[in-house]
Amino acid sequence: MRRLPGILLTCVIVMVIAAALVLGGLRYLLPQINEYRPQIEQKLSQMTGATVRIGEISGRWQGFGPALTLRDLTVTAPDADISAEKIDLSLDIWRTLFRFQVSFRDLTFWHMKLDYKQPLSSDGSSIETDDAMSGLWLERFDNFDLRDSEIRFLTPSGDPATLLVSRLSWLNQSKRHRAQGEISLSSVNNPRGWLQVRLDLRDVNGLLDEGTVYLQADDIDMTPWFSRWLRDNTGLNKAGFSLAGWMTVEKGTITRGLVRLNSGEADWLVGKDTHTLEVQDLLVQMRRQGEGWLFNIPDLLNLKTDGQQWPEGSLSLLYIPPSAKYGGNPHLRIRANDIELARLSSIVPTFSFLTNDIVKAWQEREPSGLIRDFALDITPAAPENLELDVSWQDVSWKAREELPSVSHFSGVLRGGQARGILRFALDDSVLDYRPMFTAPLAVSESRGQVQWNNTDGNFSLWSDNLDLQSGALRANGNFRYQHDKDRPPSLGILGGVTLTDAGEAWRYFPVPLMGEFLSEYLTQALIAGKAENATVIFQGNPADFPFRKNEGQFQIWVPLRDATFKYDQEWPALINMDADLNFHNQGLWISAQEAKLGEATARNLKADIPDFMVERLYIQSDIEGKGESLGKYFDQTPMKSSIGNTLEQLKIGGEVKGDLKLEIPLNFNEMVRATGHVNLKNNDIDVVPLGSTLKGVSGQFRFDNGDLESDRITAHWFGQPLNIRFTTKENPSDFAVNIDLDGNWQMKGIDGIPAAIKQHVTGSFPWTGVVNIALPQKGEMSYTVDLEGQTGKLTSSTLPAVRRWAAESGTLNVHATGTEHTLKAGGTVGKSFSVLTDWRLGDILTLNGAAIVPGTKVPEKVTPDVISIALPPISGEEWVGALAVAGQNHQQPASLKLPGNIDISAPYADFAGQRWNQVKLRIHPQENGWLLSSDSQELRGDIRIPASGPWQASIDYLYYNPESIQNALPESQRNQTTKTDYRVGSWPAVTLRCEACWVSGLNIGTVNAKVWPENNSLVLDAATVKNSASELTLSGRWDAGPEPLSHFKGQFKGPVFDNMAAYFGVLVPITGSPFNVDFDLSWRDVPWSPDVATLNGIISTSLGKGAIERMGGGNAGKLLRLVSFDALLRKLQLDFTDTFSNDFVFDSIRGKGVIKDGILKTTDTRVDGLMADISFSGSVYLVERRIDMSVVVTPELSATVGVATAFVVNPIAGAAVFVASKVLGPLWSKISVIRYHLSGSLEEPKIDEVLRQLKETRE
């Protein structure tokens, strides 16, 4: 390419000289010059080293000289090819001769095509010219024209381009060179765009070293002039501008310039995004400064990037070419102000001096914000000498690689690599420094100043005042980093931190420094809290962190207050904790005087991570709180299935103390180990499976995860002392709780047993028990209970049945199985009874049914809603007290529901002197009481047992026969006296009404009575026995005990004596006599079995008018024999046959007997008969059954005597009436008094007449 101008010049010179030499001959030779064309081509090719071809040469002589026309000229060279359709060349030979310089009158190139084979560089200097070429065009050619020519070349982008020269005129005048023309740059993108060129240059000290160049273009396509690098990186689509430019040349150098971009627009692609640059009246100033160039854009307001207008800023660039000052390297100085970074983002890829990595980093960070002032002095080849002074406002960028993102970042940076200072401010900023921090930091305010110094290989970086406020964090402090030559680096940090919400602390953990496990752990652990004046200390080589050999110090002291610390995700958090956190080198130590475990309290808490690499947290603490609180706490832990379920079944009340130790792996792949002790002191424990409460529990148990083991624990159960030992075992399928119990209970102190029962049952009850509970991982819990007790030490002074049962049974064995909702309990009471109960558990404890049977075989099932009690033959006197005690109001709690019926059966029961066969009782609850129904052989009826007050007995049928017991006994056991020590103080008060009462085979009628206990006595008040023939009213008292006393008084009366006797099935000789018997009797025995030897009292008898018929045998005779009255009458009949042959009529029979110790005495018993009066005096010995009595018969009775009505009741009166009615005869008219003496046994009395006194004698 460099040889091209020489080739042209040689061709021209040769032709000119040749033309001059043969000037004379030219006139004749020029028309034939074409014949010498091959020689000319060969010569030119040899001279130029290029291949020259000329299609045709024509010449002619003009007046000014020769004129040549060359057609189809082609020059082929390695760098370029030249062709021209025609070249008009006219030599002004005269001017040439005069000037001794070739002077062309006309030099015009038509349709010349110049094709450069190498691309131009971005500075346009690829085509080099030499001095000869310059002299040819600027000195040899005084003028030349180009018409419709083309210059083809490769643009810096690599695309072919053609410079179309429509017209260009060049004029060289002495040392002034002027040119004017119009050219157009055509490419594959835009074939249009004309550029007007004007220049005026002078040769002062050299060629073209003074002058001005002016360019003007309208809508010119600048795309070809961008380099291939720009095209490849931006995807440039269009770049069209209208511009005008001035360039000033002084001393052969461009010294200044001015470009005015009137309008224009460029668009390009970056990735898939289209960007635009719009220019409107933008001024670019250039001037040479020293050896460099200063470029200045005074106003950037006329720029728009992607439709966004630039702020009113400026930009200056000083380029200093390589110089000794800068080590032979170029140097740049850049000054700018008010540059919006976001506007640069789209045009940065157009900067050819930037590498792909820089452009990519800029695009990924997407910086924004305002550069207020920017000053940069840099030698690219020596960046260590960089000097920078920049201030910015609200700068933001996205994170990339290790550089965090930031927003609203303002500051000032001054200095270079050797020294400098940075002052910064963050306001409402977001700092994204992941993965250093887990999440972006919301910085509300931060201020600071950082300085550095780097001299002689000694580097130091420090700050004396850094302040940061981010959300809940406020930090301030200083640091110094020192790295001297040949010495390890050292970092010192001293800071203070205030944290208003520890739950936000995770945002500020430096994860790479703390380690991922520790950071993640503390993130989950710190839930809430606050810290003031926390201290951060770091001193040492950062490479030695965490100073395992104590070669440095790292410490963060955090006085955390009112904190919530969730030390494990499966364990409940510690709340309301005032703790001191001490991060020291490779570990963390936490201590707190007190913290809350739910509602429980942890004291003297220590939580340590001795080594972050080991990833183990050790927690130990004393614990105290309500038992319920501890239960709730463990329910929220992995120990819920073990100690949690245990405490759910054993609900502890009251204050509980203990200690807890936890070993927690921080990698979350291993199980937490929990150990500790629980101390109980006077606590209450609700044993849920048993539905019972242990009180005053004291002792200790320990746990190791799910395994629990206790020492001896003392308690009170039902008010009695209890010893407990228990263990638990965590099995693969369930959690087992084993409890051993034992106690020696005093009956009088057992709570839950009604006071009435404790009044009657005393003694001690030693027992042992085992409770096994299985808590499965799935499904219902189950348990078994085994109890064994000794009943031999129980007794009762008032309930013989209980005393006998306790003595005979010996042992009590209970076995129970159940679940959370059901319970079946059964057992044996010695060899006496077996029991089975079925319970439904819940808020209301329900007894579904129970069965009690004799013997040792436990029943297999129960009858729903029935308590079935099958008793062996029993003594009713012994059990009636127990029944009475059971029937008292025991305040059944609302949480207990019993079956609706209680069935009691026995083969027979001996009570009140009678054997009651096939006893069947049913008891079922009613409102405010119970109803006892009997459907036995001798008793049918109901007894209403109210919650309080006397029992109300309504008997439909009662059959009472005191002889039934004796008849049931073997012959050898009859009449054997057995003393029973009755304790009737526990018997109930009863209001009785019996509709059909039978006594010894006699229907005595309707009975109404009230009986109630008084101390150890039964009181009978206003009892009545009524039937159609008589009425009995009775009151009395039975003092029971070892020496019982029965005392009764009352009245027996009726309108007709013989009707009353007939009602009871007795035929008596007394007829038509009303009767009335008053009595007041007592004896030493039970009421139904009088002891005659101890009989005492008074009997008063009064019978009204009646008659004594002739007597026969039978019951009437037995009654009369009681006082041998029948023997007396037989004697009178023998003596006075005529007189006593008919009935004995009387007006009355009256008498009074006093009984003492079984001896009846009377002195005034009198029969007032119609024919005689009979009076008796003497004694009847009831025990010995003998009589000793005097009888006086007085005849000639003038008045009518009434018939005694108390014959049956008073045997003396009955005998007197009977004698009078049978023996009085006509003798009475002759006899005044007859005396008899009755003696002997009652069965065969002896009657002797003692005195017979006649009237005459008397007279």
Secondary structure as the mmCIF struct_conf table of DSSP 4:
data_model
#
loop_
_struct_conf.conf_type_id
_struct_conf.id
_struct_conf.beg_label_comp_id
_struct_conf.beg_label_asym_id
_struct_conf.beg_label_seq_id
_struct_conf.end_label_comp_id
_struct_conf.end_label_asym_id
_struct_conf.end_label_seq_id
TURN_TY1_P TURN_TY1_P1 ARG A 2 ARG A 3
HELX_RH_AL_P HELX_RH_AL_P1 LEU A 4 LEU A 21
TURN_TY1_P TURN_TY1_P2 VAL A 22 VAL A 22
HELX_RH_AL_P HELX_RH_AL_P2 LEU A 23 LEU A 29
HELX_RH_3T_P HELX_RH_3T_P1 LEU A 30 TYR A 36
HELX_RH_AL_P HELX_RH_AL_P3 ARG A 37 THR A 48
BEND BEND1 GLY A 49 ALA A 50
STRN STRN1 THR A 51 GLN A 62
TURN_TY1_P TURN_TY1_P3 GLY A 63 PHE A 64
STRN STRN2 GLY A 65 THR A 76
BEND BEND2 PRO A 78 ASP A 79
STRN STRN3 ALA A 80 LEU A 91
HELX_RH_AL_P HELX_RH_AL_P4 ILE A 93 ARG A 99
TURN_TY1_P TURN_TY1_P4 PHE A 100 PHE A 100
BEND BEND3 GLN A 101 GLN A 101
STRN STRN4 PHE A 104 TYR A 116
BEND BEND4 LYS A 117 GLN A 118
HELX_LH_PP_P HELX_LH_PP_P1 PRO A 119 SER A 121
TURN_TY1_P TURN_TY1_P5 SER A 122 ASP A 123
BEND BEND5 GLY A 124 GLY A 124
BEND BEND6 SER A 126 ILE A 127
HELX_RH_AL_P HELX_RH_AL_P5 ASP A 131 GLY A 135
HELX_RH_PI_P HELX_RH_PI_P1 LEU A 136 ARG A 140
BEND BEND7 ASP A 142 ASP A 142
STRN STRN5 ASN A 143 LEU A 154
TURN_TY1_P TURN_TY1_P6 PRO A 156 SER A 157
BEND BEND8 GLY A 158 GLY A 158
STRN STRN6 PRO A 160 GLN A 173
TURN_TY1_P TURN_TY1_P7 SER A 174 LYS A 175
STRN STRN7 ARG A 176 SER A 187
BEND BEND9 VAL A 188 ASN A 189
BEND BEND10 PRO A 191 PRO A 191
STRN STRN8 TRP A 194 ARG A 202
BEND BEND11 VAL A 204 GLY A 206
TURN_TY1_P TURN_TY1_P8 LEU A 207 LEU A 208
STRN STRN9 GLU A 210 ASP A 221
HELX_RH_3T_P HELX_RH_3T_P2 THR A 223 TRP A 225
BEND BEND12 PHE A 226 PHE A 226
HELX_RH_AL_P HELX_RH_AL_P6 ARG A 228 THR A 234
STRN STRN10 LEU A 236 GLU A 250
TURN_TY1_P TURN_TY1_P9 LYS A 251 GLY A 252
STRN STRN11 THR A 253 VAL A 270
TURN_TY1_P TURN_TY1_P10 GLY A 271 LYS A 272
STRN STRN12 ASP A 273 GLN A 289
TURN_TY1_P TURN_TY1_P11 GLY A 290 GLU A 291
STRN STRN13 GLY A 292 ILE A 297
BEND BEND13 PRO A 298 PRO A 298
HELX_RH_3T_P HELX_RH_3T_P3 LEU A 300 ASN A 302
STRN STRN14 LEU A 303 THR A 305
TURN_TY1_P TURN_TY1_P12 ASP A 306 GLY A 307
STRN STRN15 GLN A 308 GLN A 309
HELX_LH_PP_P HELX_LH_PP_P2 TRP A 310 PRO A 311
BEND BEND14 GLU A 312 GLU A 312
STRN STRN16 SER A 314 SER A 323
HELX_RH_3T_P HELX_RH_3T_P4 ALA A 324 TYR A 326
TURN_TY1_P TURN_TY1_P13 GLY A 327 GLY A 328
STRN STRN17 ASN A 329 GLU A 340
HELX_RH_AL_P HELX_RH_AL_P7 LEU A 341 LEU A 344
TURN_TY1_P TURN_TY1_P14 SER A 345 ILE A 347
HELX_RH_3T_P HELX_RH_3T_P5 VAL A 348 THR A 350
TURN_TY1_P TURN_TY1_P15 SER A 352 PHE A 353
BEND BEND15 LEU A 354 LEU A 354
HELX_RH_AL_P HELX_RH_AL_P8 ASN A 356 ARG A 365
STRN STRN18 SER A 368 THR A 379
TURN_TY1_P TURN_TY1_P16 PRO A 380 ALA A 381
STRN STRN19 ALA A 382 TRP A 397
STRN STRN20 ARG A 400 ARG A 400
TURN_TY1_P TURN_TY1_P17 GLU A 401 GLU A 402
STRN STRN21 LEU A 403 LEU A 403
HELX_LH_PP_P HELX_LH_PP_P3 PRO A 404 PRO A 404
STRN STRN22 SER A 405 SER A 405
STRN STRN23 VAL A 406 GLY A 416
BEND BEND16 GLN A 417 ALA A 418
STRN STRN24 ARG A 419 LEU A 431
STRN STRN25 ASP A 432 ASP A 432
TURN_TY1_P TURN_TY1_P18 ARG A 434 MET A 436
BEND BEND17 PHE A 437 ALA A 439
STRN STRN26 LEU A 441 THR A 455
TURN_TY1_P TURN_TY1_P19 ASP A 456 GLY A 457
STRN STRN27 ASN A 458 SER A 470
TURN_TY1_P TURN_TY1_P20 GLY A 471 ALA A 472
STRN STRN28 LEU A 473 HIS A 483
TURN_TY1_P TURN_TY1_P21 LYS A 485 ASP A 486
BEND BEND18 ARG A 487 ARG A 487
STRN STRN29 SER A 490 LEU A 499
BEND BEND19 THR A 500 THR A 500
HELX_RH_3T_P HELX_RH_3T_P6 ALA A 502 TYR A 508
HELX_RH_AL_P HELX_RH_AL_P9 VAL A 511 MET A 514
HELX_RH_AL_P HELX_RH_AL_P10 GLU A 516 ALA A 525
STRN STRN30 LEU A 526 GLY A 540
HELX_RH_3T_P HELX_RH_3T_P7 PRO A 542 ASP A 544
TURN_TY1_P TURN_TY1_P22 PHE A 545 PRO A 546
TURN_TY1_P TURN_TY1_P23 ARG A 548 LYS A 549
BEND BEND20 ASN A 550 GLY A 552
STRN STRN31 GLN A 553 PHE A 565
BEND BEND21 ASP A 568 ASP A 568
TURN_TY1_P TURN_TY1_P24 GLN A 569 GLU A 570
BEND BEND22 TRP A 571 TRP A 571
HELX_LH_PP_P HELX_LH_PP_P4 PRO A 572 ALA A 573
STRN STRN32 LEU A 574 HIS A 584
TURN_TY1_P TURN_TY1_P25 ASN A 585 GLN A 586
STRN STRN33 GLY A 587 LEU A 597
TURN_TY1_P TURN_TY1_P26 GLY A 598 GLU A 599
STRN STRN34 ALA A 600 ILE A 609
BEND BEND23 PRO A 610 PRO A 610
TURN_TY1_P TURN_TY1_P27 PHE A 612 GLU A 615
STRN STRN35 ARG A 616 LYS A 626
HELX_RH_AL_P HELX_RH_AL_P11 GLY A 627 ASP A 635
TURN_TY1_P TURN_TY1_P28 GLN A 636 GLN A 636
BEND BEND24 THR A 637 THR A 637
HELX_RH_3T_P HELX_RH_3T_P8 PRO A 638 SER A 641
TURN_TY1_P TURN_TY1_P29 SER A 642 SER A 642
HELX_RH_AL_P HELX_RH_AL_P12 ILE A 643 GLN A 649
STRN STRN36 LEU A 650 GLY A 653
BEND BEND25 GLY A 654 GLY A 654
STRN STRN37 GLU A 655 PRO A 665
TURN_TY1_P TURN_TY1_P30 LEU A 666 ASN A 667
BEND BEND26 PHE A 668 GLU A 670
STRN STRN38 ARG A 673 VAL A 687
HELX_RH_3T_P HELX_RH_3T_P9 VAL A 688 LEU A 690
TURN_TY1_P TURN_TY1_P31 GLY A 691 GLY A 691
STRN STRN39 SER A 692 ASP A 704
TURN_TY1_P TURN_TY1_P32 ASN A 705 GLY A 706
STRN STRN40 ASP A 707 SER A 710
STRN STRN41 ILE A 713 TRP A 717
TURN_TY1_P TURN_TY1_P33 PHE A 718 GLY A 719
STRN STRN42 GLN A 720 GLU A 730
BEND BEND27 PRO A 732 SER A 733
STRN STRN43 ASP A 734 GLN A 746
HELX_RH_3T_P HELX_RH_3T_P10 MET A 747 GLY A 749
TURN_TY1_P TURN_TY1_P34 ASP A 751 GLY A 752
BEND BEND28 ILE A 753 ILE A 753
HELX_RH_AL_P HELX_RH_AL_P13 ALA A 755 HIS A 760
STRN STRN44 THR A 762 PRO A 776
BEND BEND29 GLN A 777 GLY A 779
STRN STRN45 SER A 782 GLN A 790
TURN_TY1_P TURN_TY1_P35 GLY A 792 LYS A 793
STRN STRN46 LEU A 794 THR A 795
BEND BEND30 SER A 797 THR A 798
HELX_RH_AL_P HELX_RH_AL_P14 PRO A 800 SER A 809
STRN STRN47 THR A 811 THR A 819
BEND BEND31 GLU A 820 HIS A 821
STRN STRN48 THR A 822 VAL A 829
TURN_TY1_P TURN_TY1_P36 GLY A 830 SER A 832
STRN STRN49 PHE A 833 ARG A 840
BEND BEND32 GLY A 842 ILE A 844
STRN STRN50 LEU A 845 PRO A 854
BEND BEND33 GLY A 855 THR A 856
HELX_LH_PP_P HELX_LH_PP_P5 LYS A 857 PRO A 859
BEND BEND34 GLU A 860 GLU A 860
TURN_TY1_P TURN_TY1_P37 PRO A 864 ASP A 865
STRN STRN51 VAL A 866 ALA A 870
BEND BEND35 PRO A 873 PRO A 873
STRN STRN52 ILE A 874 SER A 875
HELX_RH_AL_P HELX_RH_AL_P15 GLY A 876 GLY A 887
BEND BEND36 GLN A 888 GLN A 888
TURN_TY1_P TURN_TY1_P38 ALA A 894 SER A 895
STRN STRN53 LEU A 896 LYS A 897
BEND BEND37 GLY A 900 GLY A 900
STRN STRN54 ASN A 901 PHE A 911
TURN_TY1_P TURN_TY1_P39 ALA A 912 GLY A 913
STRN STRN55 GLN A 914 GLN A 926
TURN_TY1_P TURN_TY1_P40 GLU A 927 ASN A 928
STRN STRN56 GLY A 929 ASP A 935
BEND BEND38 GLN A 937 GLU A 938
STRN STRN57 LEU A 939 PRO A 946
BEND BEND39 ALA A 947 GLY A 949
STRN STRN58 TRP A 951 TYR A 960
TURN_TY1_P TURN_TY1_P41 PRO A 962 GLU A 963
HELX_RH_AL_P HELX_RH_AL_P16 SER A 964 ALA A 968
BEND BEND40 LEU A 969 LEU A 969
HELX_RH_3T_P HELX_RH_3T_P11 GLU A 971 GLN A 973
TURN_TY1_P TURN_TY1_P42 ARG A 974 ASN A 975
HELX_RH_3T_P HELX_RH_3T_P12 VAL A 984 SER A 986
BEND BEND41 TRP A 987 TRP A 987
HELX_LH_PP_P HELX_LH_PP_P6 PRO A 988 ALA A 989
STRN STRN59 VAL A 990 VAL A 999
TURN_TY1_P TURN_TY1_P43 SER A 1000 GLY A 1001
STRN STRN60 LEU A 1002 GLU A 1014
TURN_TY1_P TURN_TY1_P44 ASN A 1015 ASN A 1016
STRN STRN61 SER A 1017 LYS A 1026
BEND BEND42 SER A 1028 ALA A 1029
STRN STRN62 GLU A 1031 ASP A 1039
BEND BEND43 GLY A 1041 GLU A 1043
STRN STRN63 LEU A 1045 GLY A 1054
BEND BEND44 PRO A 1055 PRO A 1055
HELX_RH_AL_P HELX_RH_AL_P17 PHE A 1057 TYR A 1063
TURN_TY1_P TURN_TY1_P45 PHE A 1064 GLY A 1065
BEND BEND45 PRO A 1069 PRO A 1069
STRN STRN64 ILE A 1070 THR A 1071
BEND BEND46 GLY A 1072 GLY A 1072
STRN STRN65 PHE A 1075 TRP A 1083
BEND BEND47 ARG A 1084 ASP A 1085
TURN_TY1_P TURN_TY1_P46 PRO A 1087 TRP A 1088
BEND BEND48 SER A 1089 SER A 1089
HELX_RH_3T_P HELX_RH_3T_P13 VAL A 1092 THR A 1094
STRN STRN66 ASN A 1096 LEU A 1103
BEND BEND49 LYS A 1105 LYS A 1105
STRN STRN67 GLY A 1106 ILE A 1108
HELX_LH_PP_P HELX_LH_PP_P7 GLU A 1109 MET A 1111
BEND BEND50 GLY A 1113 GLY A 1113
HELX_RH_AL_P HELX_RH_AL_P18 GLY A 1114 ARG A 1121
TURN_TY1_P TURN_TY1_P47 LEU A 1122 SER A 1124
HELX_RH_AL_P HELX_RH_AL_P19 PHE A 1125 ASP A 1135
TURN_TY1_P TURN_TY1_P48 THR A 1137 PHE A 1140
BEND BEND51 SER A 1141 ASN A 1142
STRN STRN68 PHE A 1144 LYS A 1156
TURN_TY1_P TURN_TY1_P49 ASP A 1157 GLY A 1158
STRN STRN69 ILE A 1159 GLY A 1169
BEND BEND52 LEU A 1170 MET A 1171
STRN STRN70 ALA A 1172 TYR A 1181
TURN_TY1_P TURN_TY1_P50 LEU A 1182 ARG A 1185
STRN STRN71 ARG A 1186 PRO A 1195
BEND BEND53 ALA A 1199 ALA A 1199
HELX_LH_PP_P HELX_LH_PP_P8 THR A 1200 VAL A 1201
STRN STRN72 GLY A 1202 GLY A 1202
HELX_LH_PP_P HELX_LH_PP_P9 VAL A 1203 ALA A 1204
BEND BEND54 THR A 1205 THR A 1205
TURN_TY1_P TURN_TY1_P51 PHE A 1207 VAL A 1209
HELX_RH_AL_P HELX_RH_AL_P20 PRO A 1211 VAL A 1223
HELX_RH_3T_P HELX_RH_3T_P14 PRO A 1226 SER A 1229
TURN_TY1_P TURN_TY1_P52 LYS A 1230 LYS A 1230
STRN STRN73 ILE A 1231 SER A 1241
BEND BEND55 LEU A 1242 GLU A 1244
STRN STRN74 PRO A 1245 LEU A 1254
HELX_RH_AL_P HELX_RH_AL_P21 LYS A 1255 ARG A 1258
#
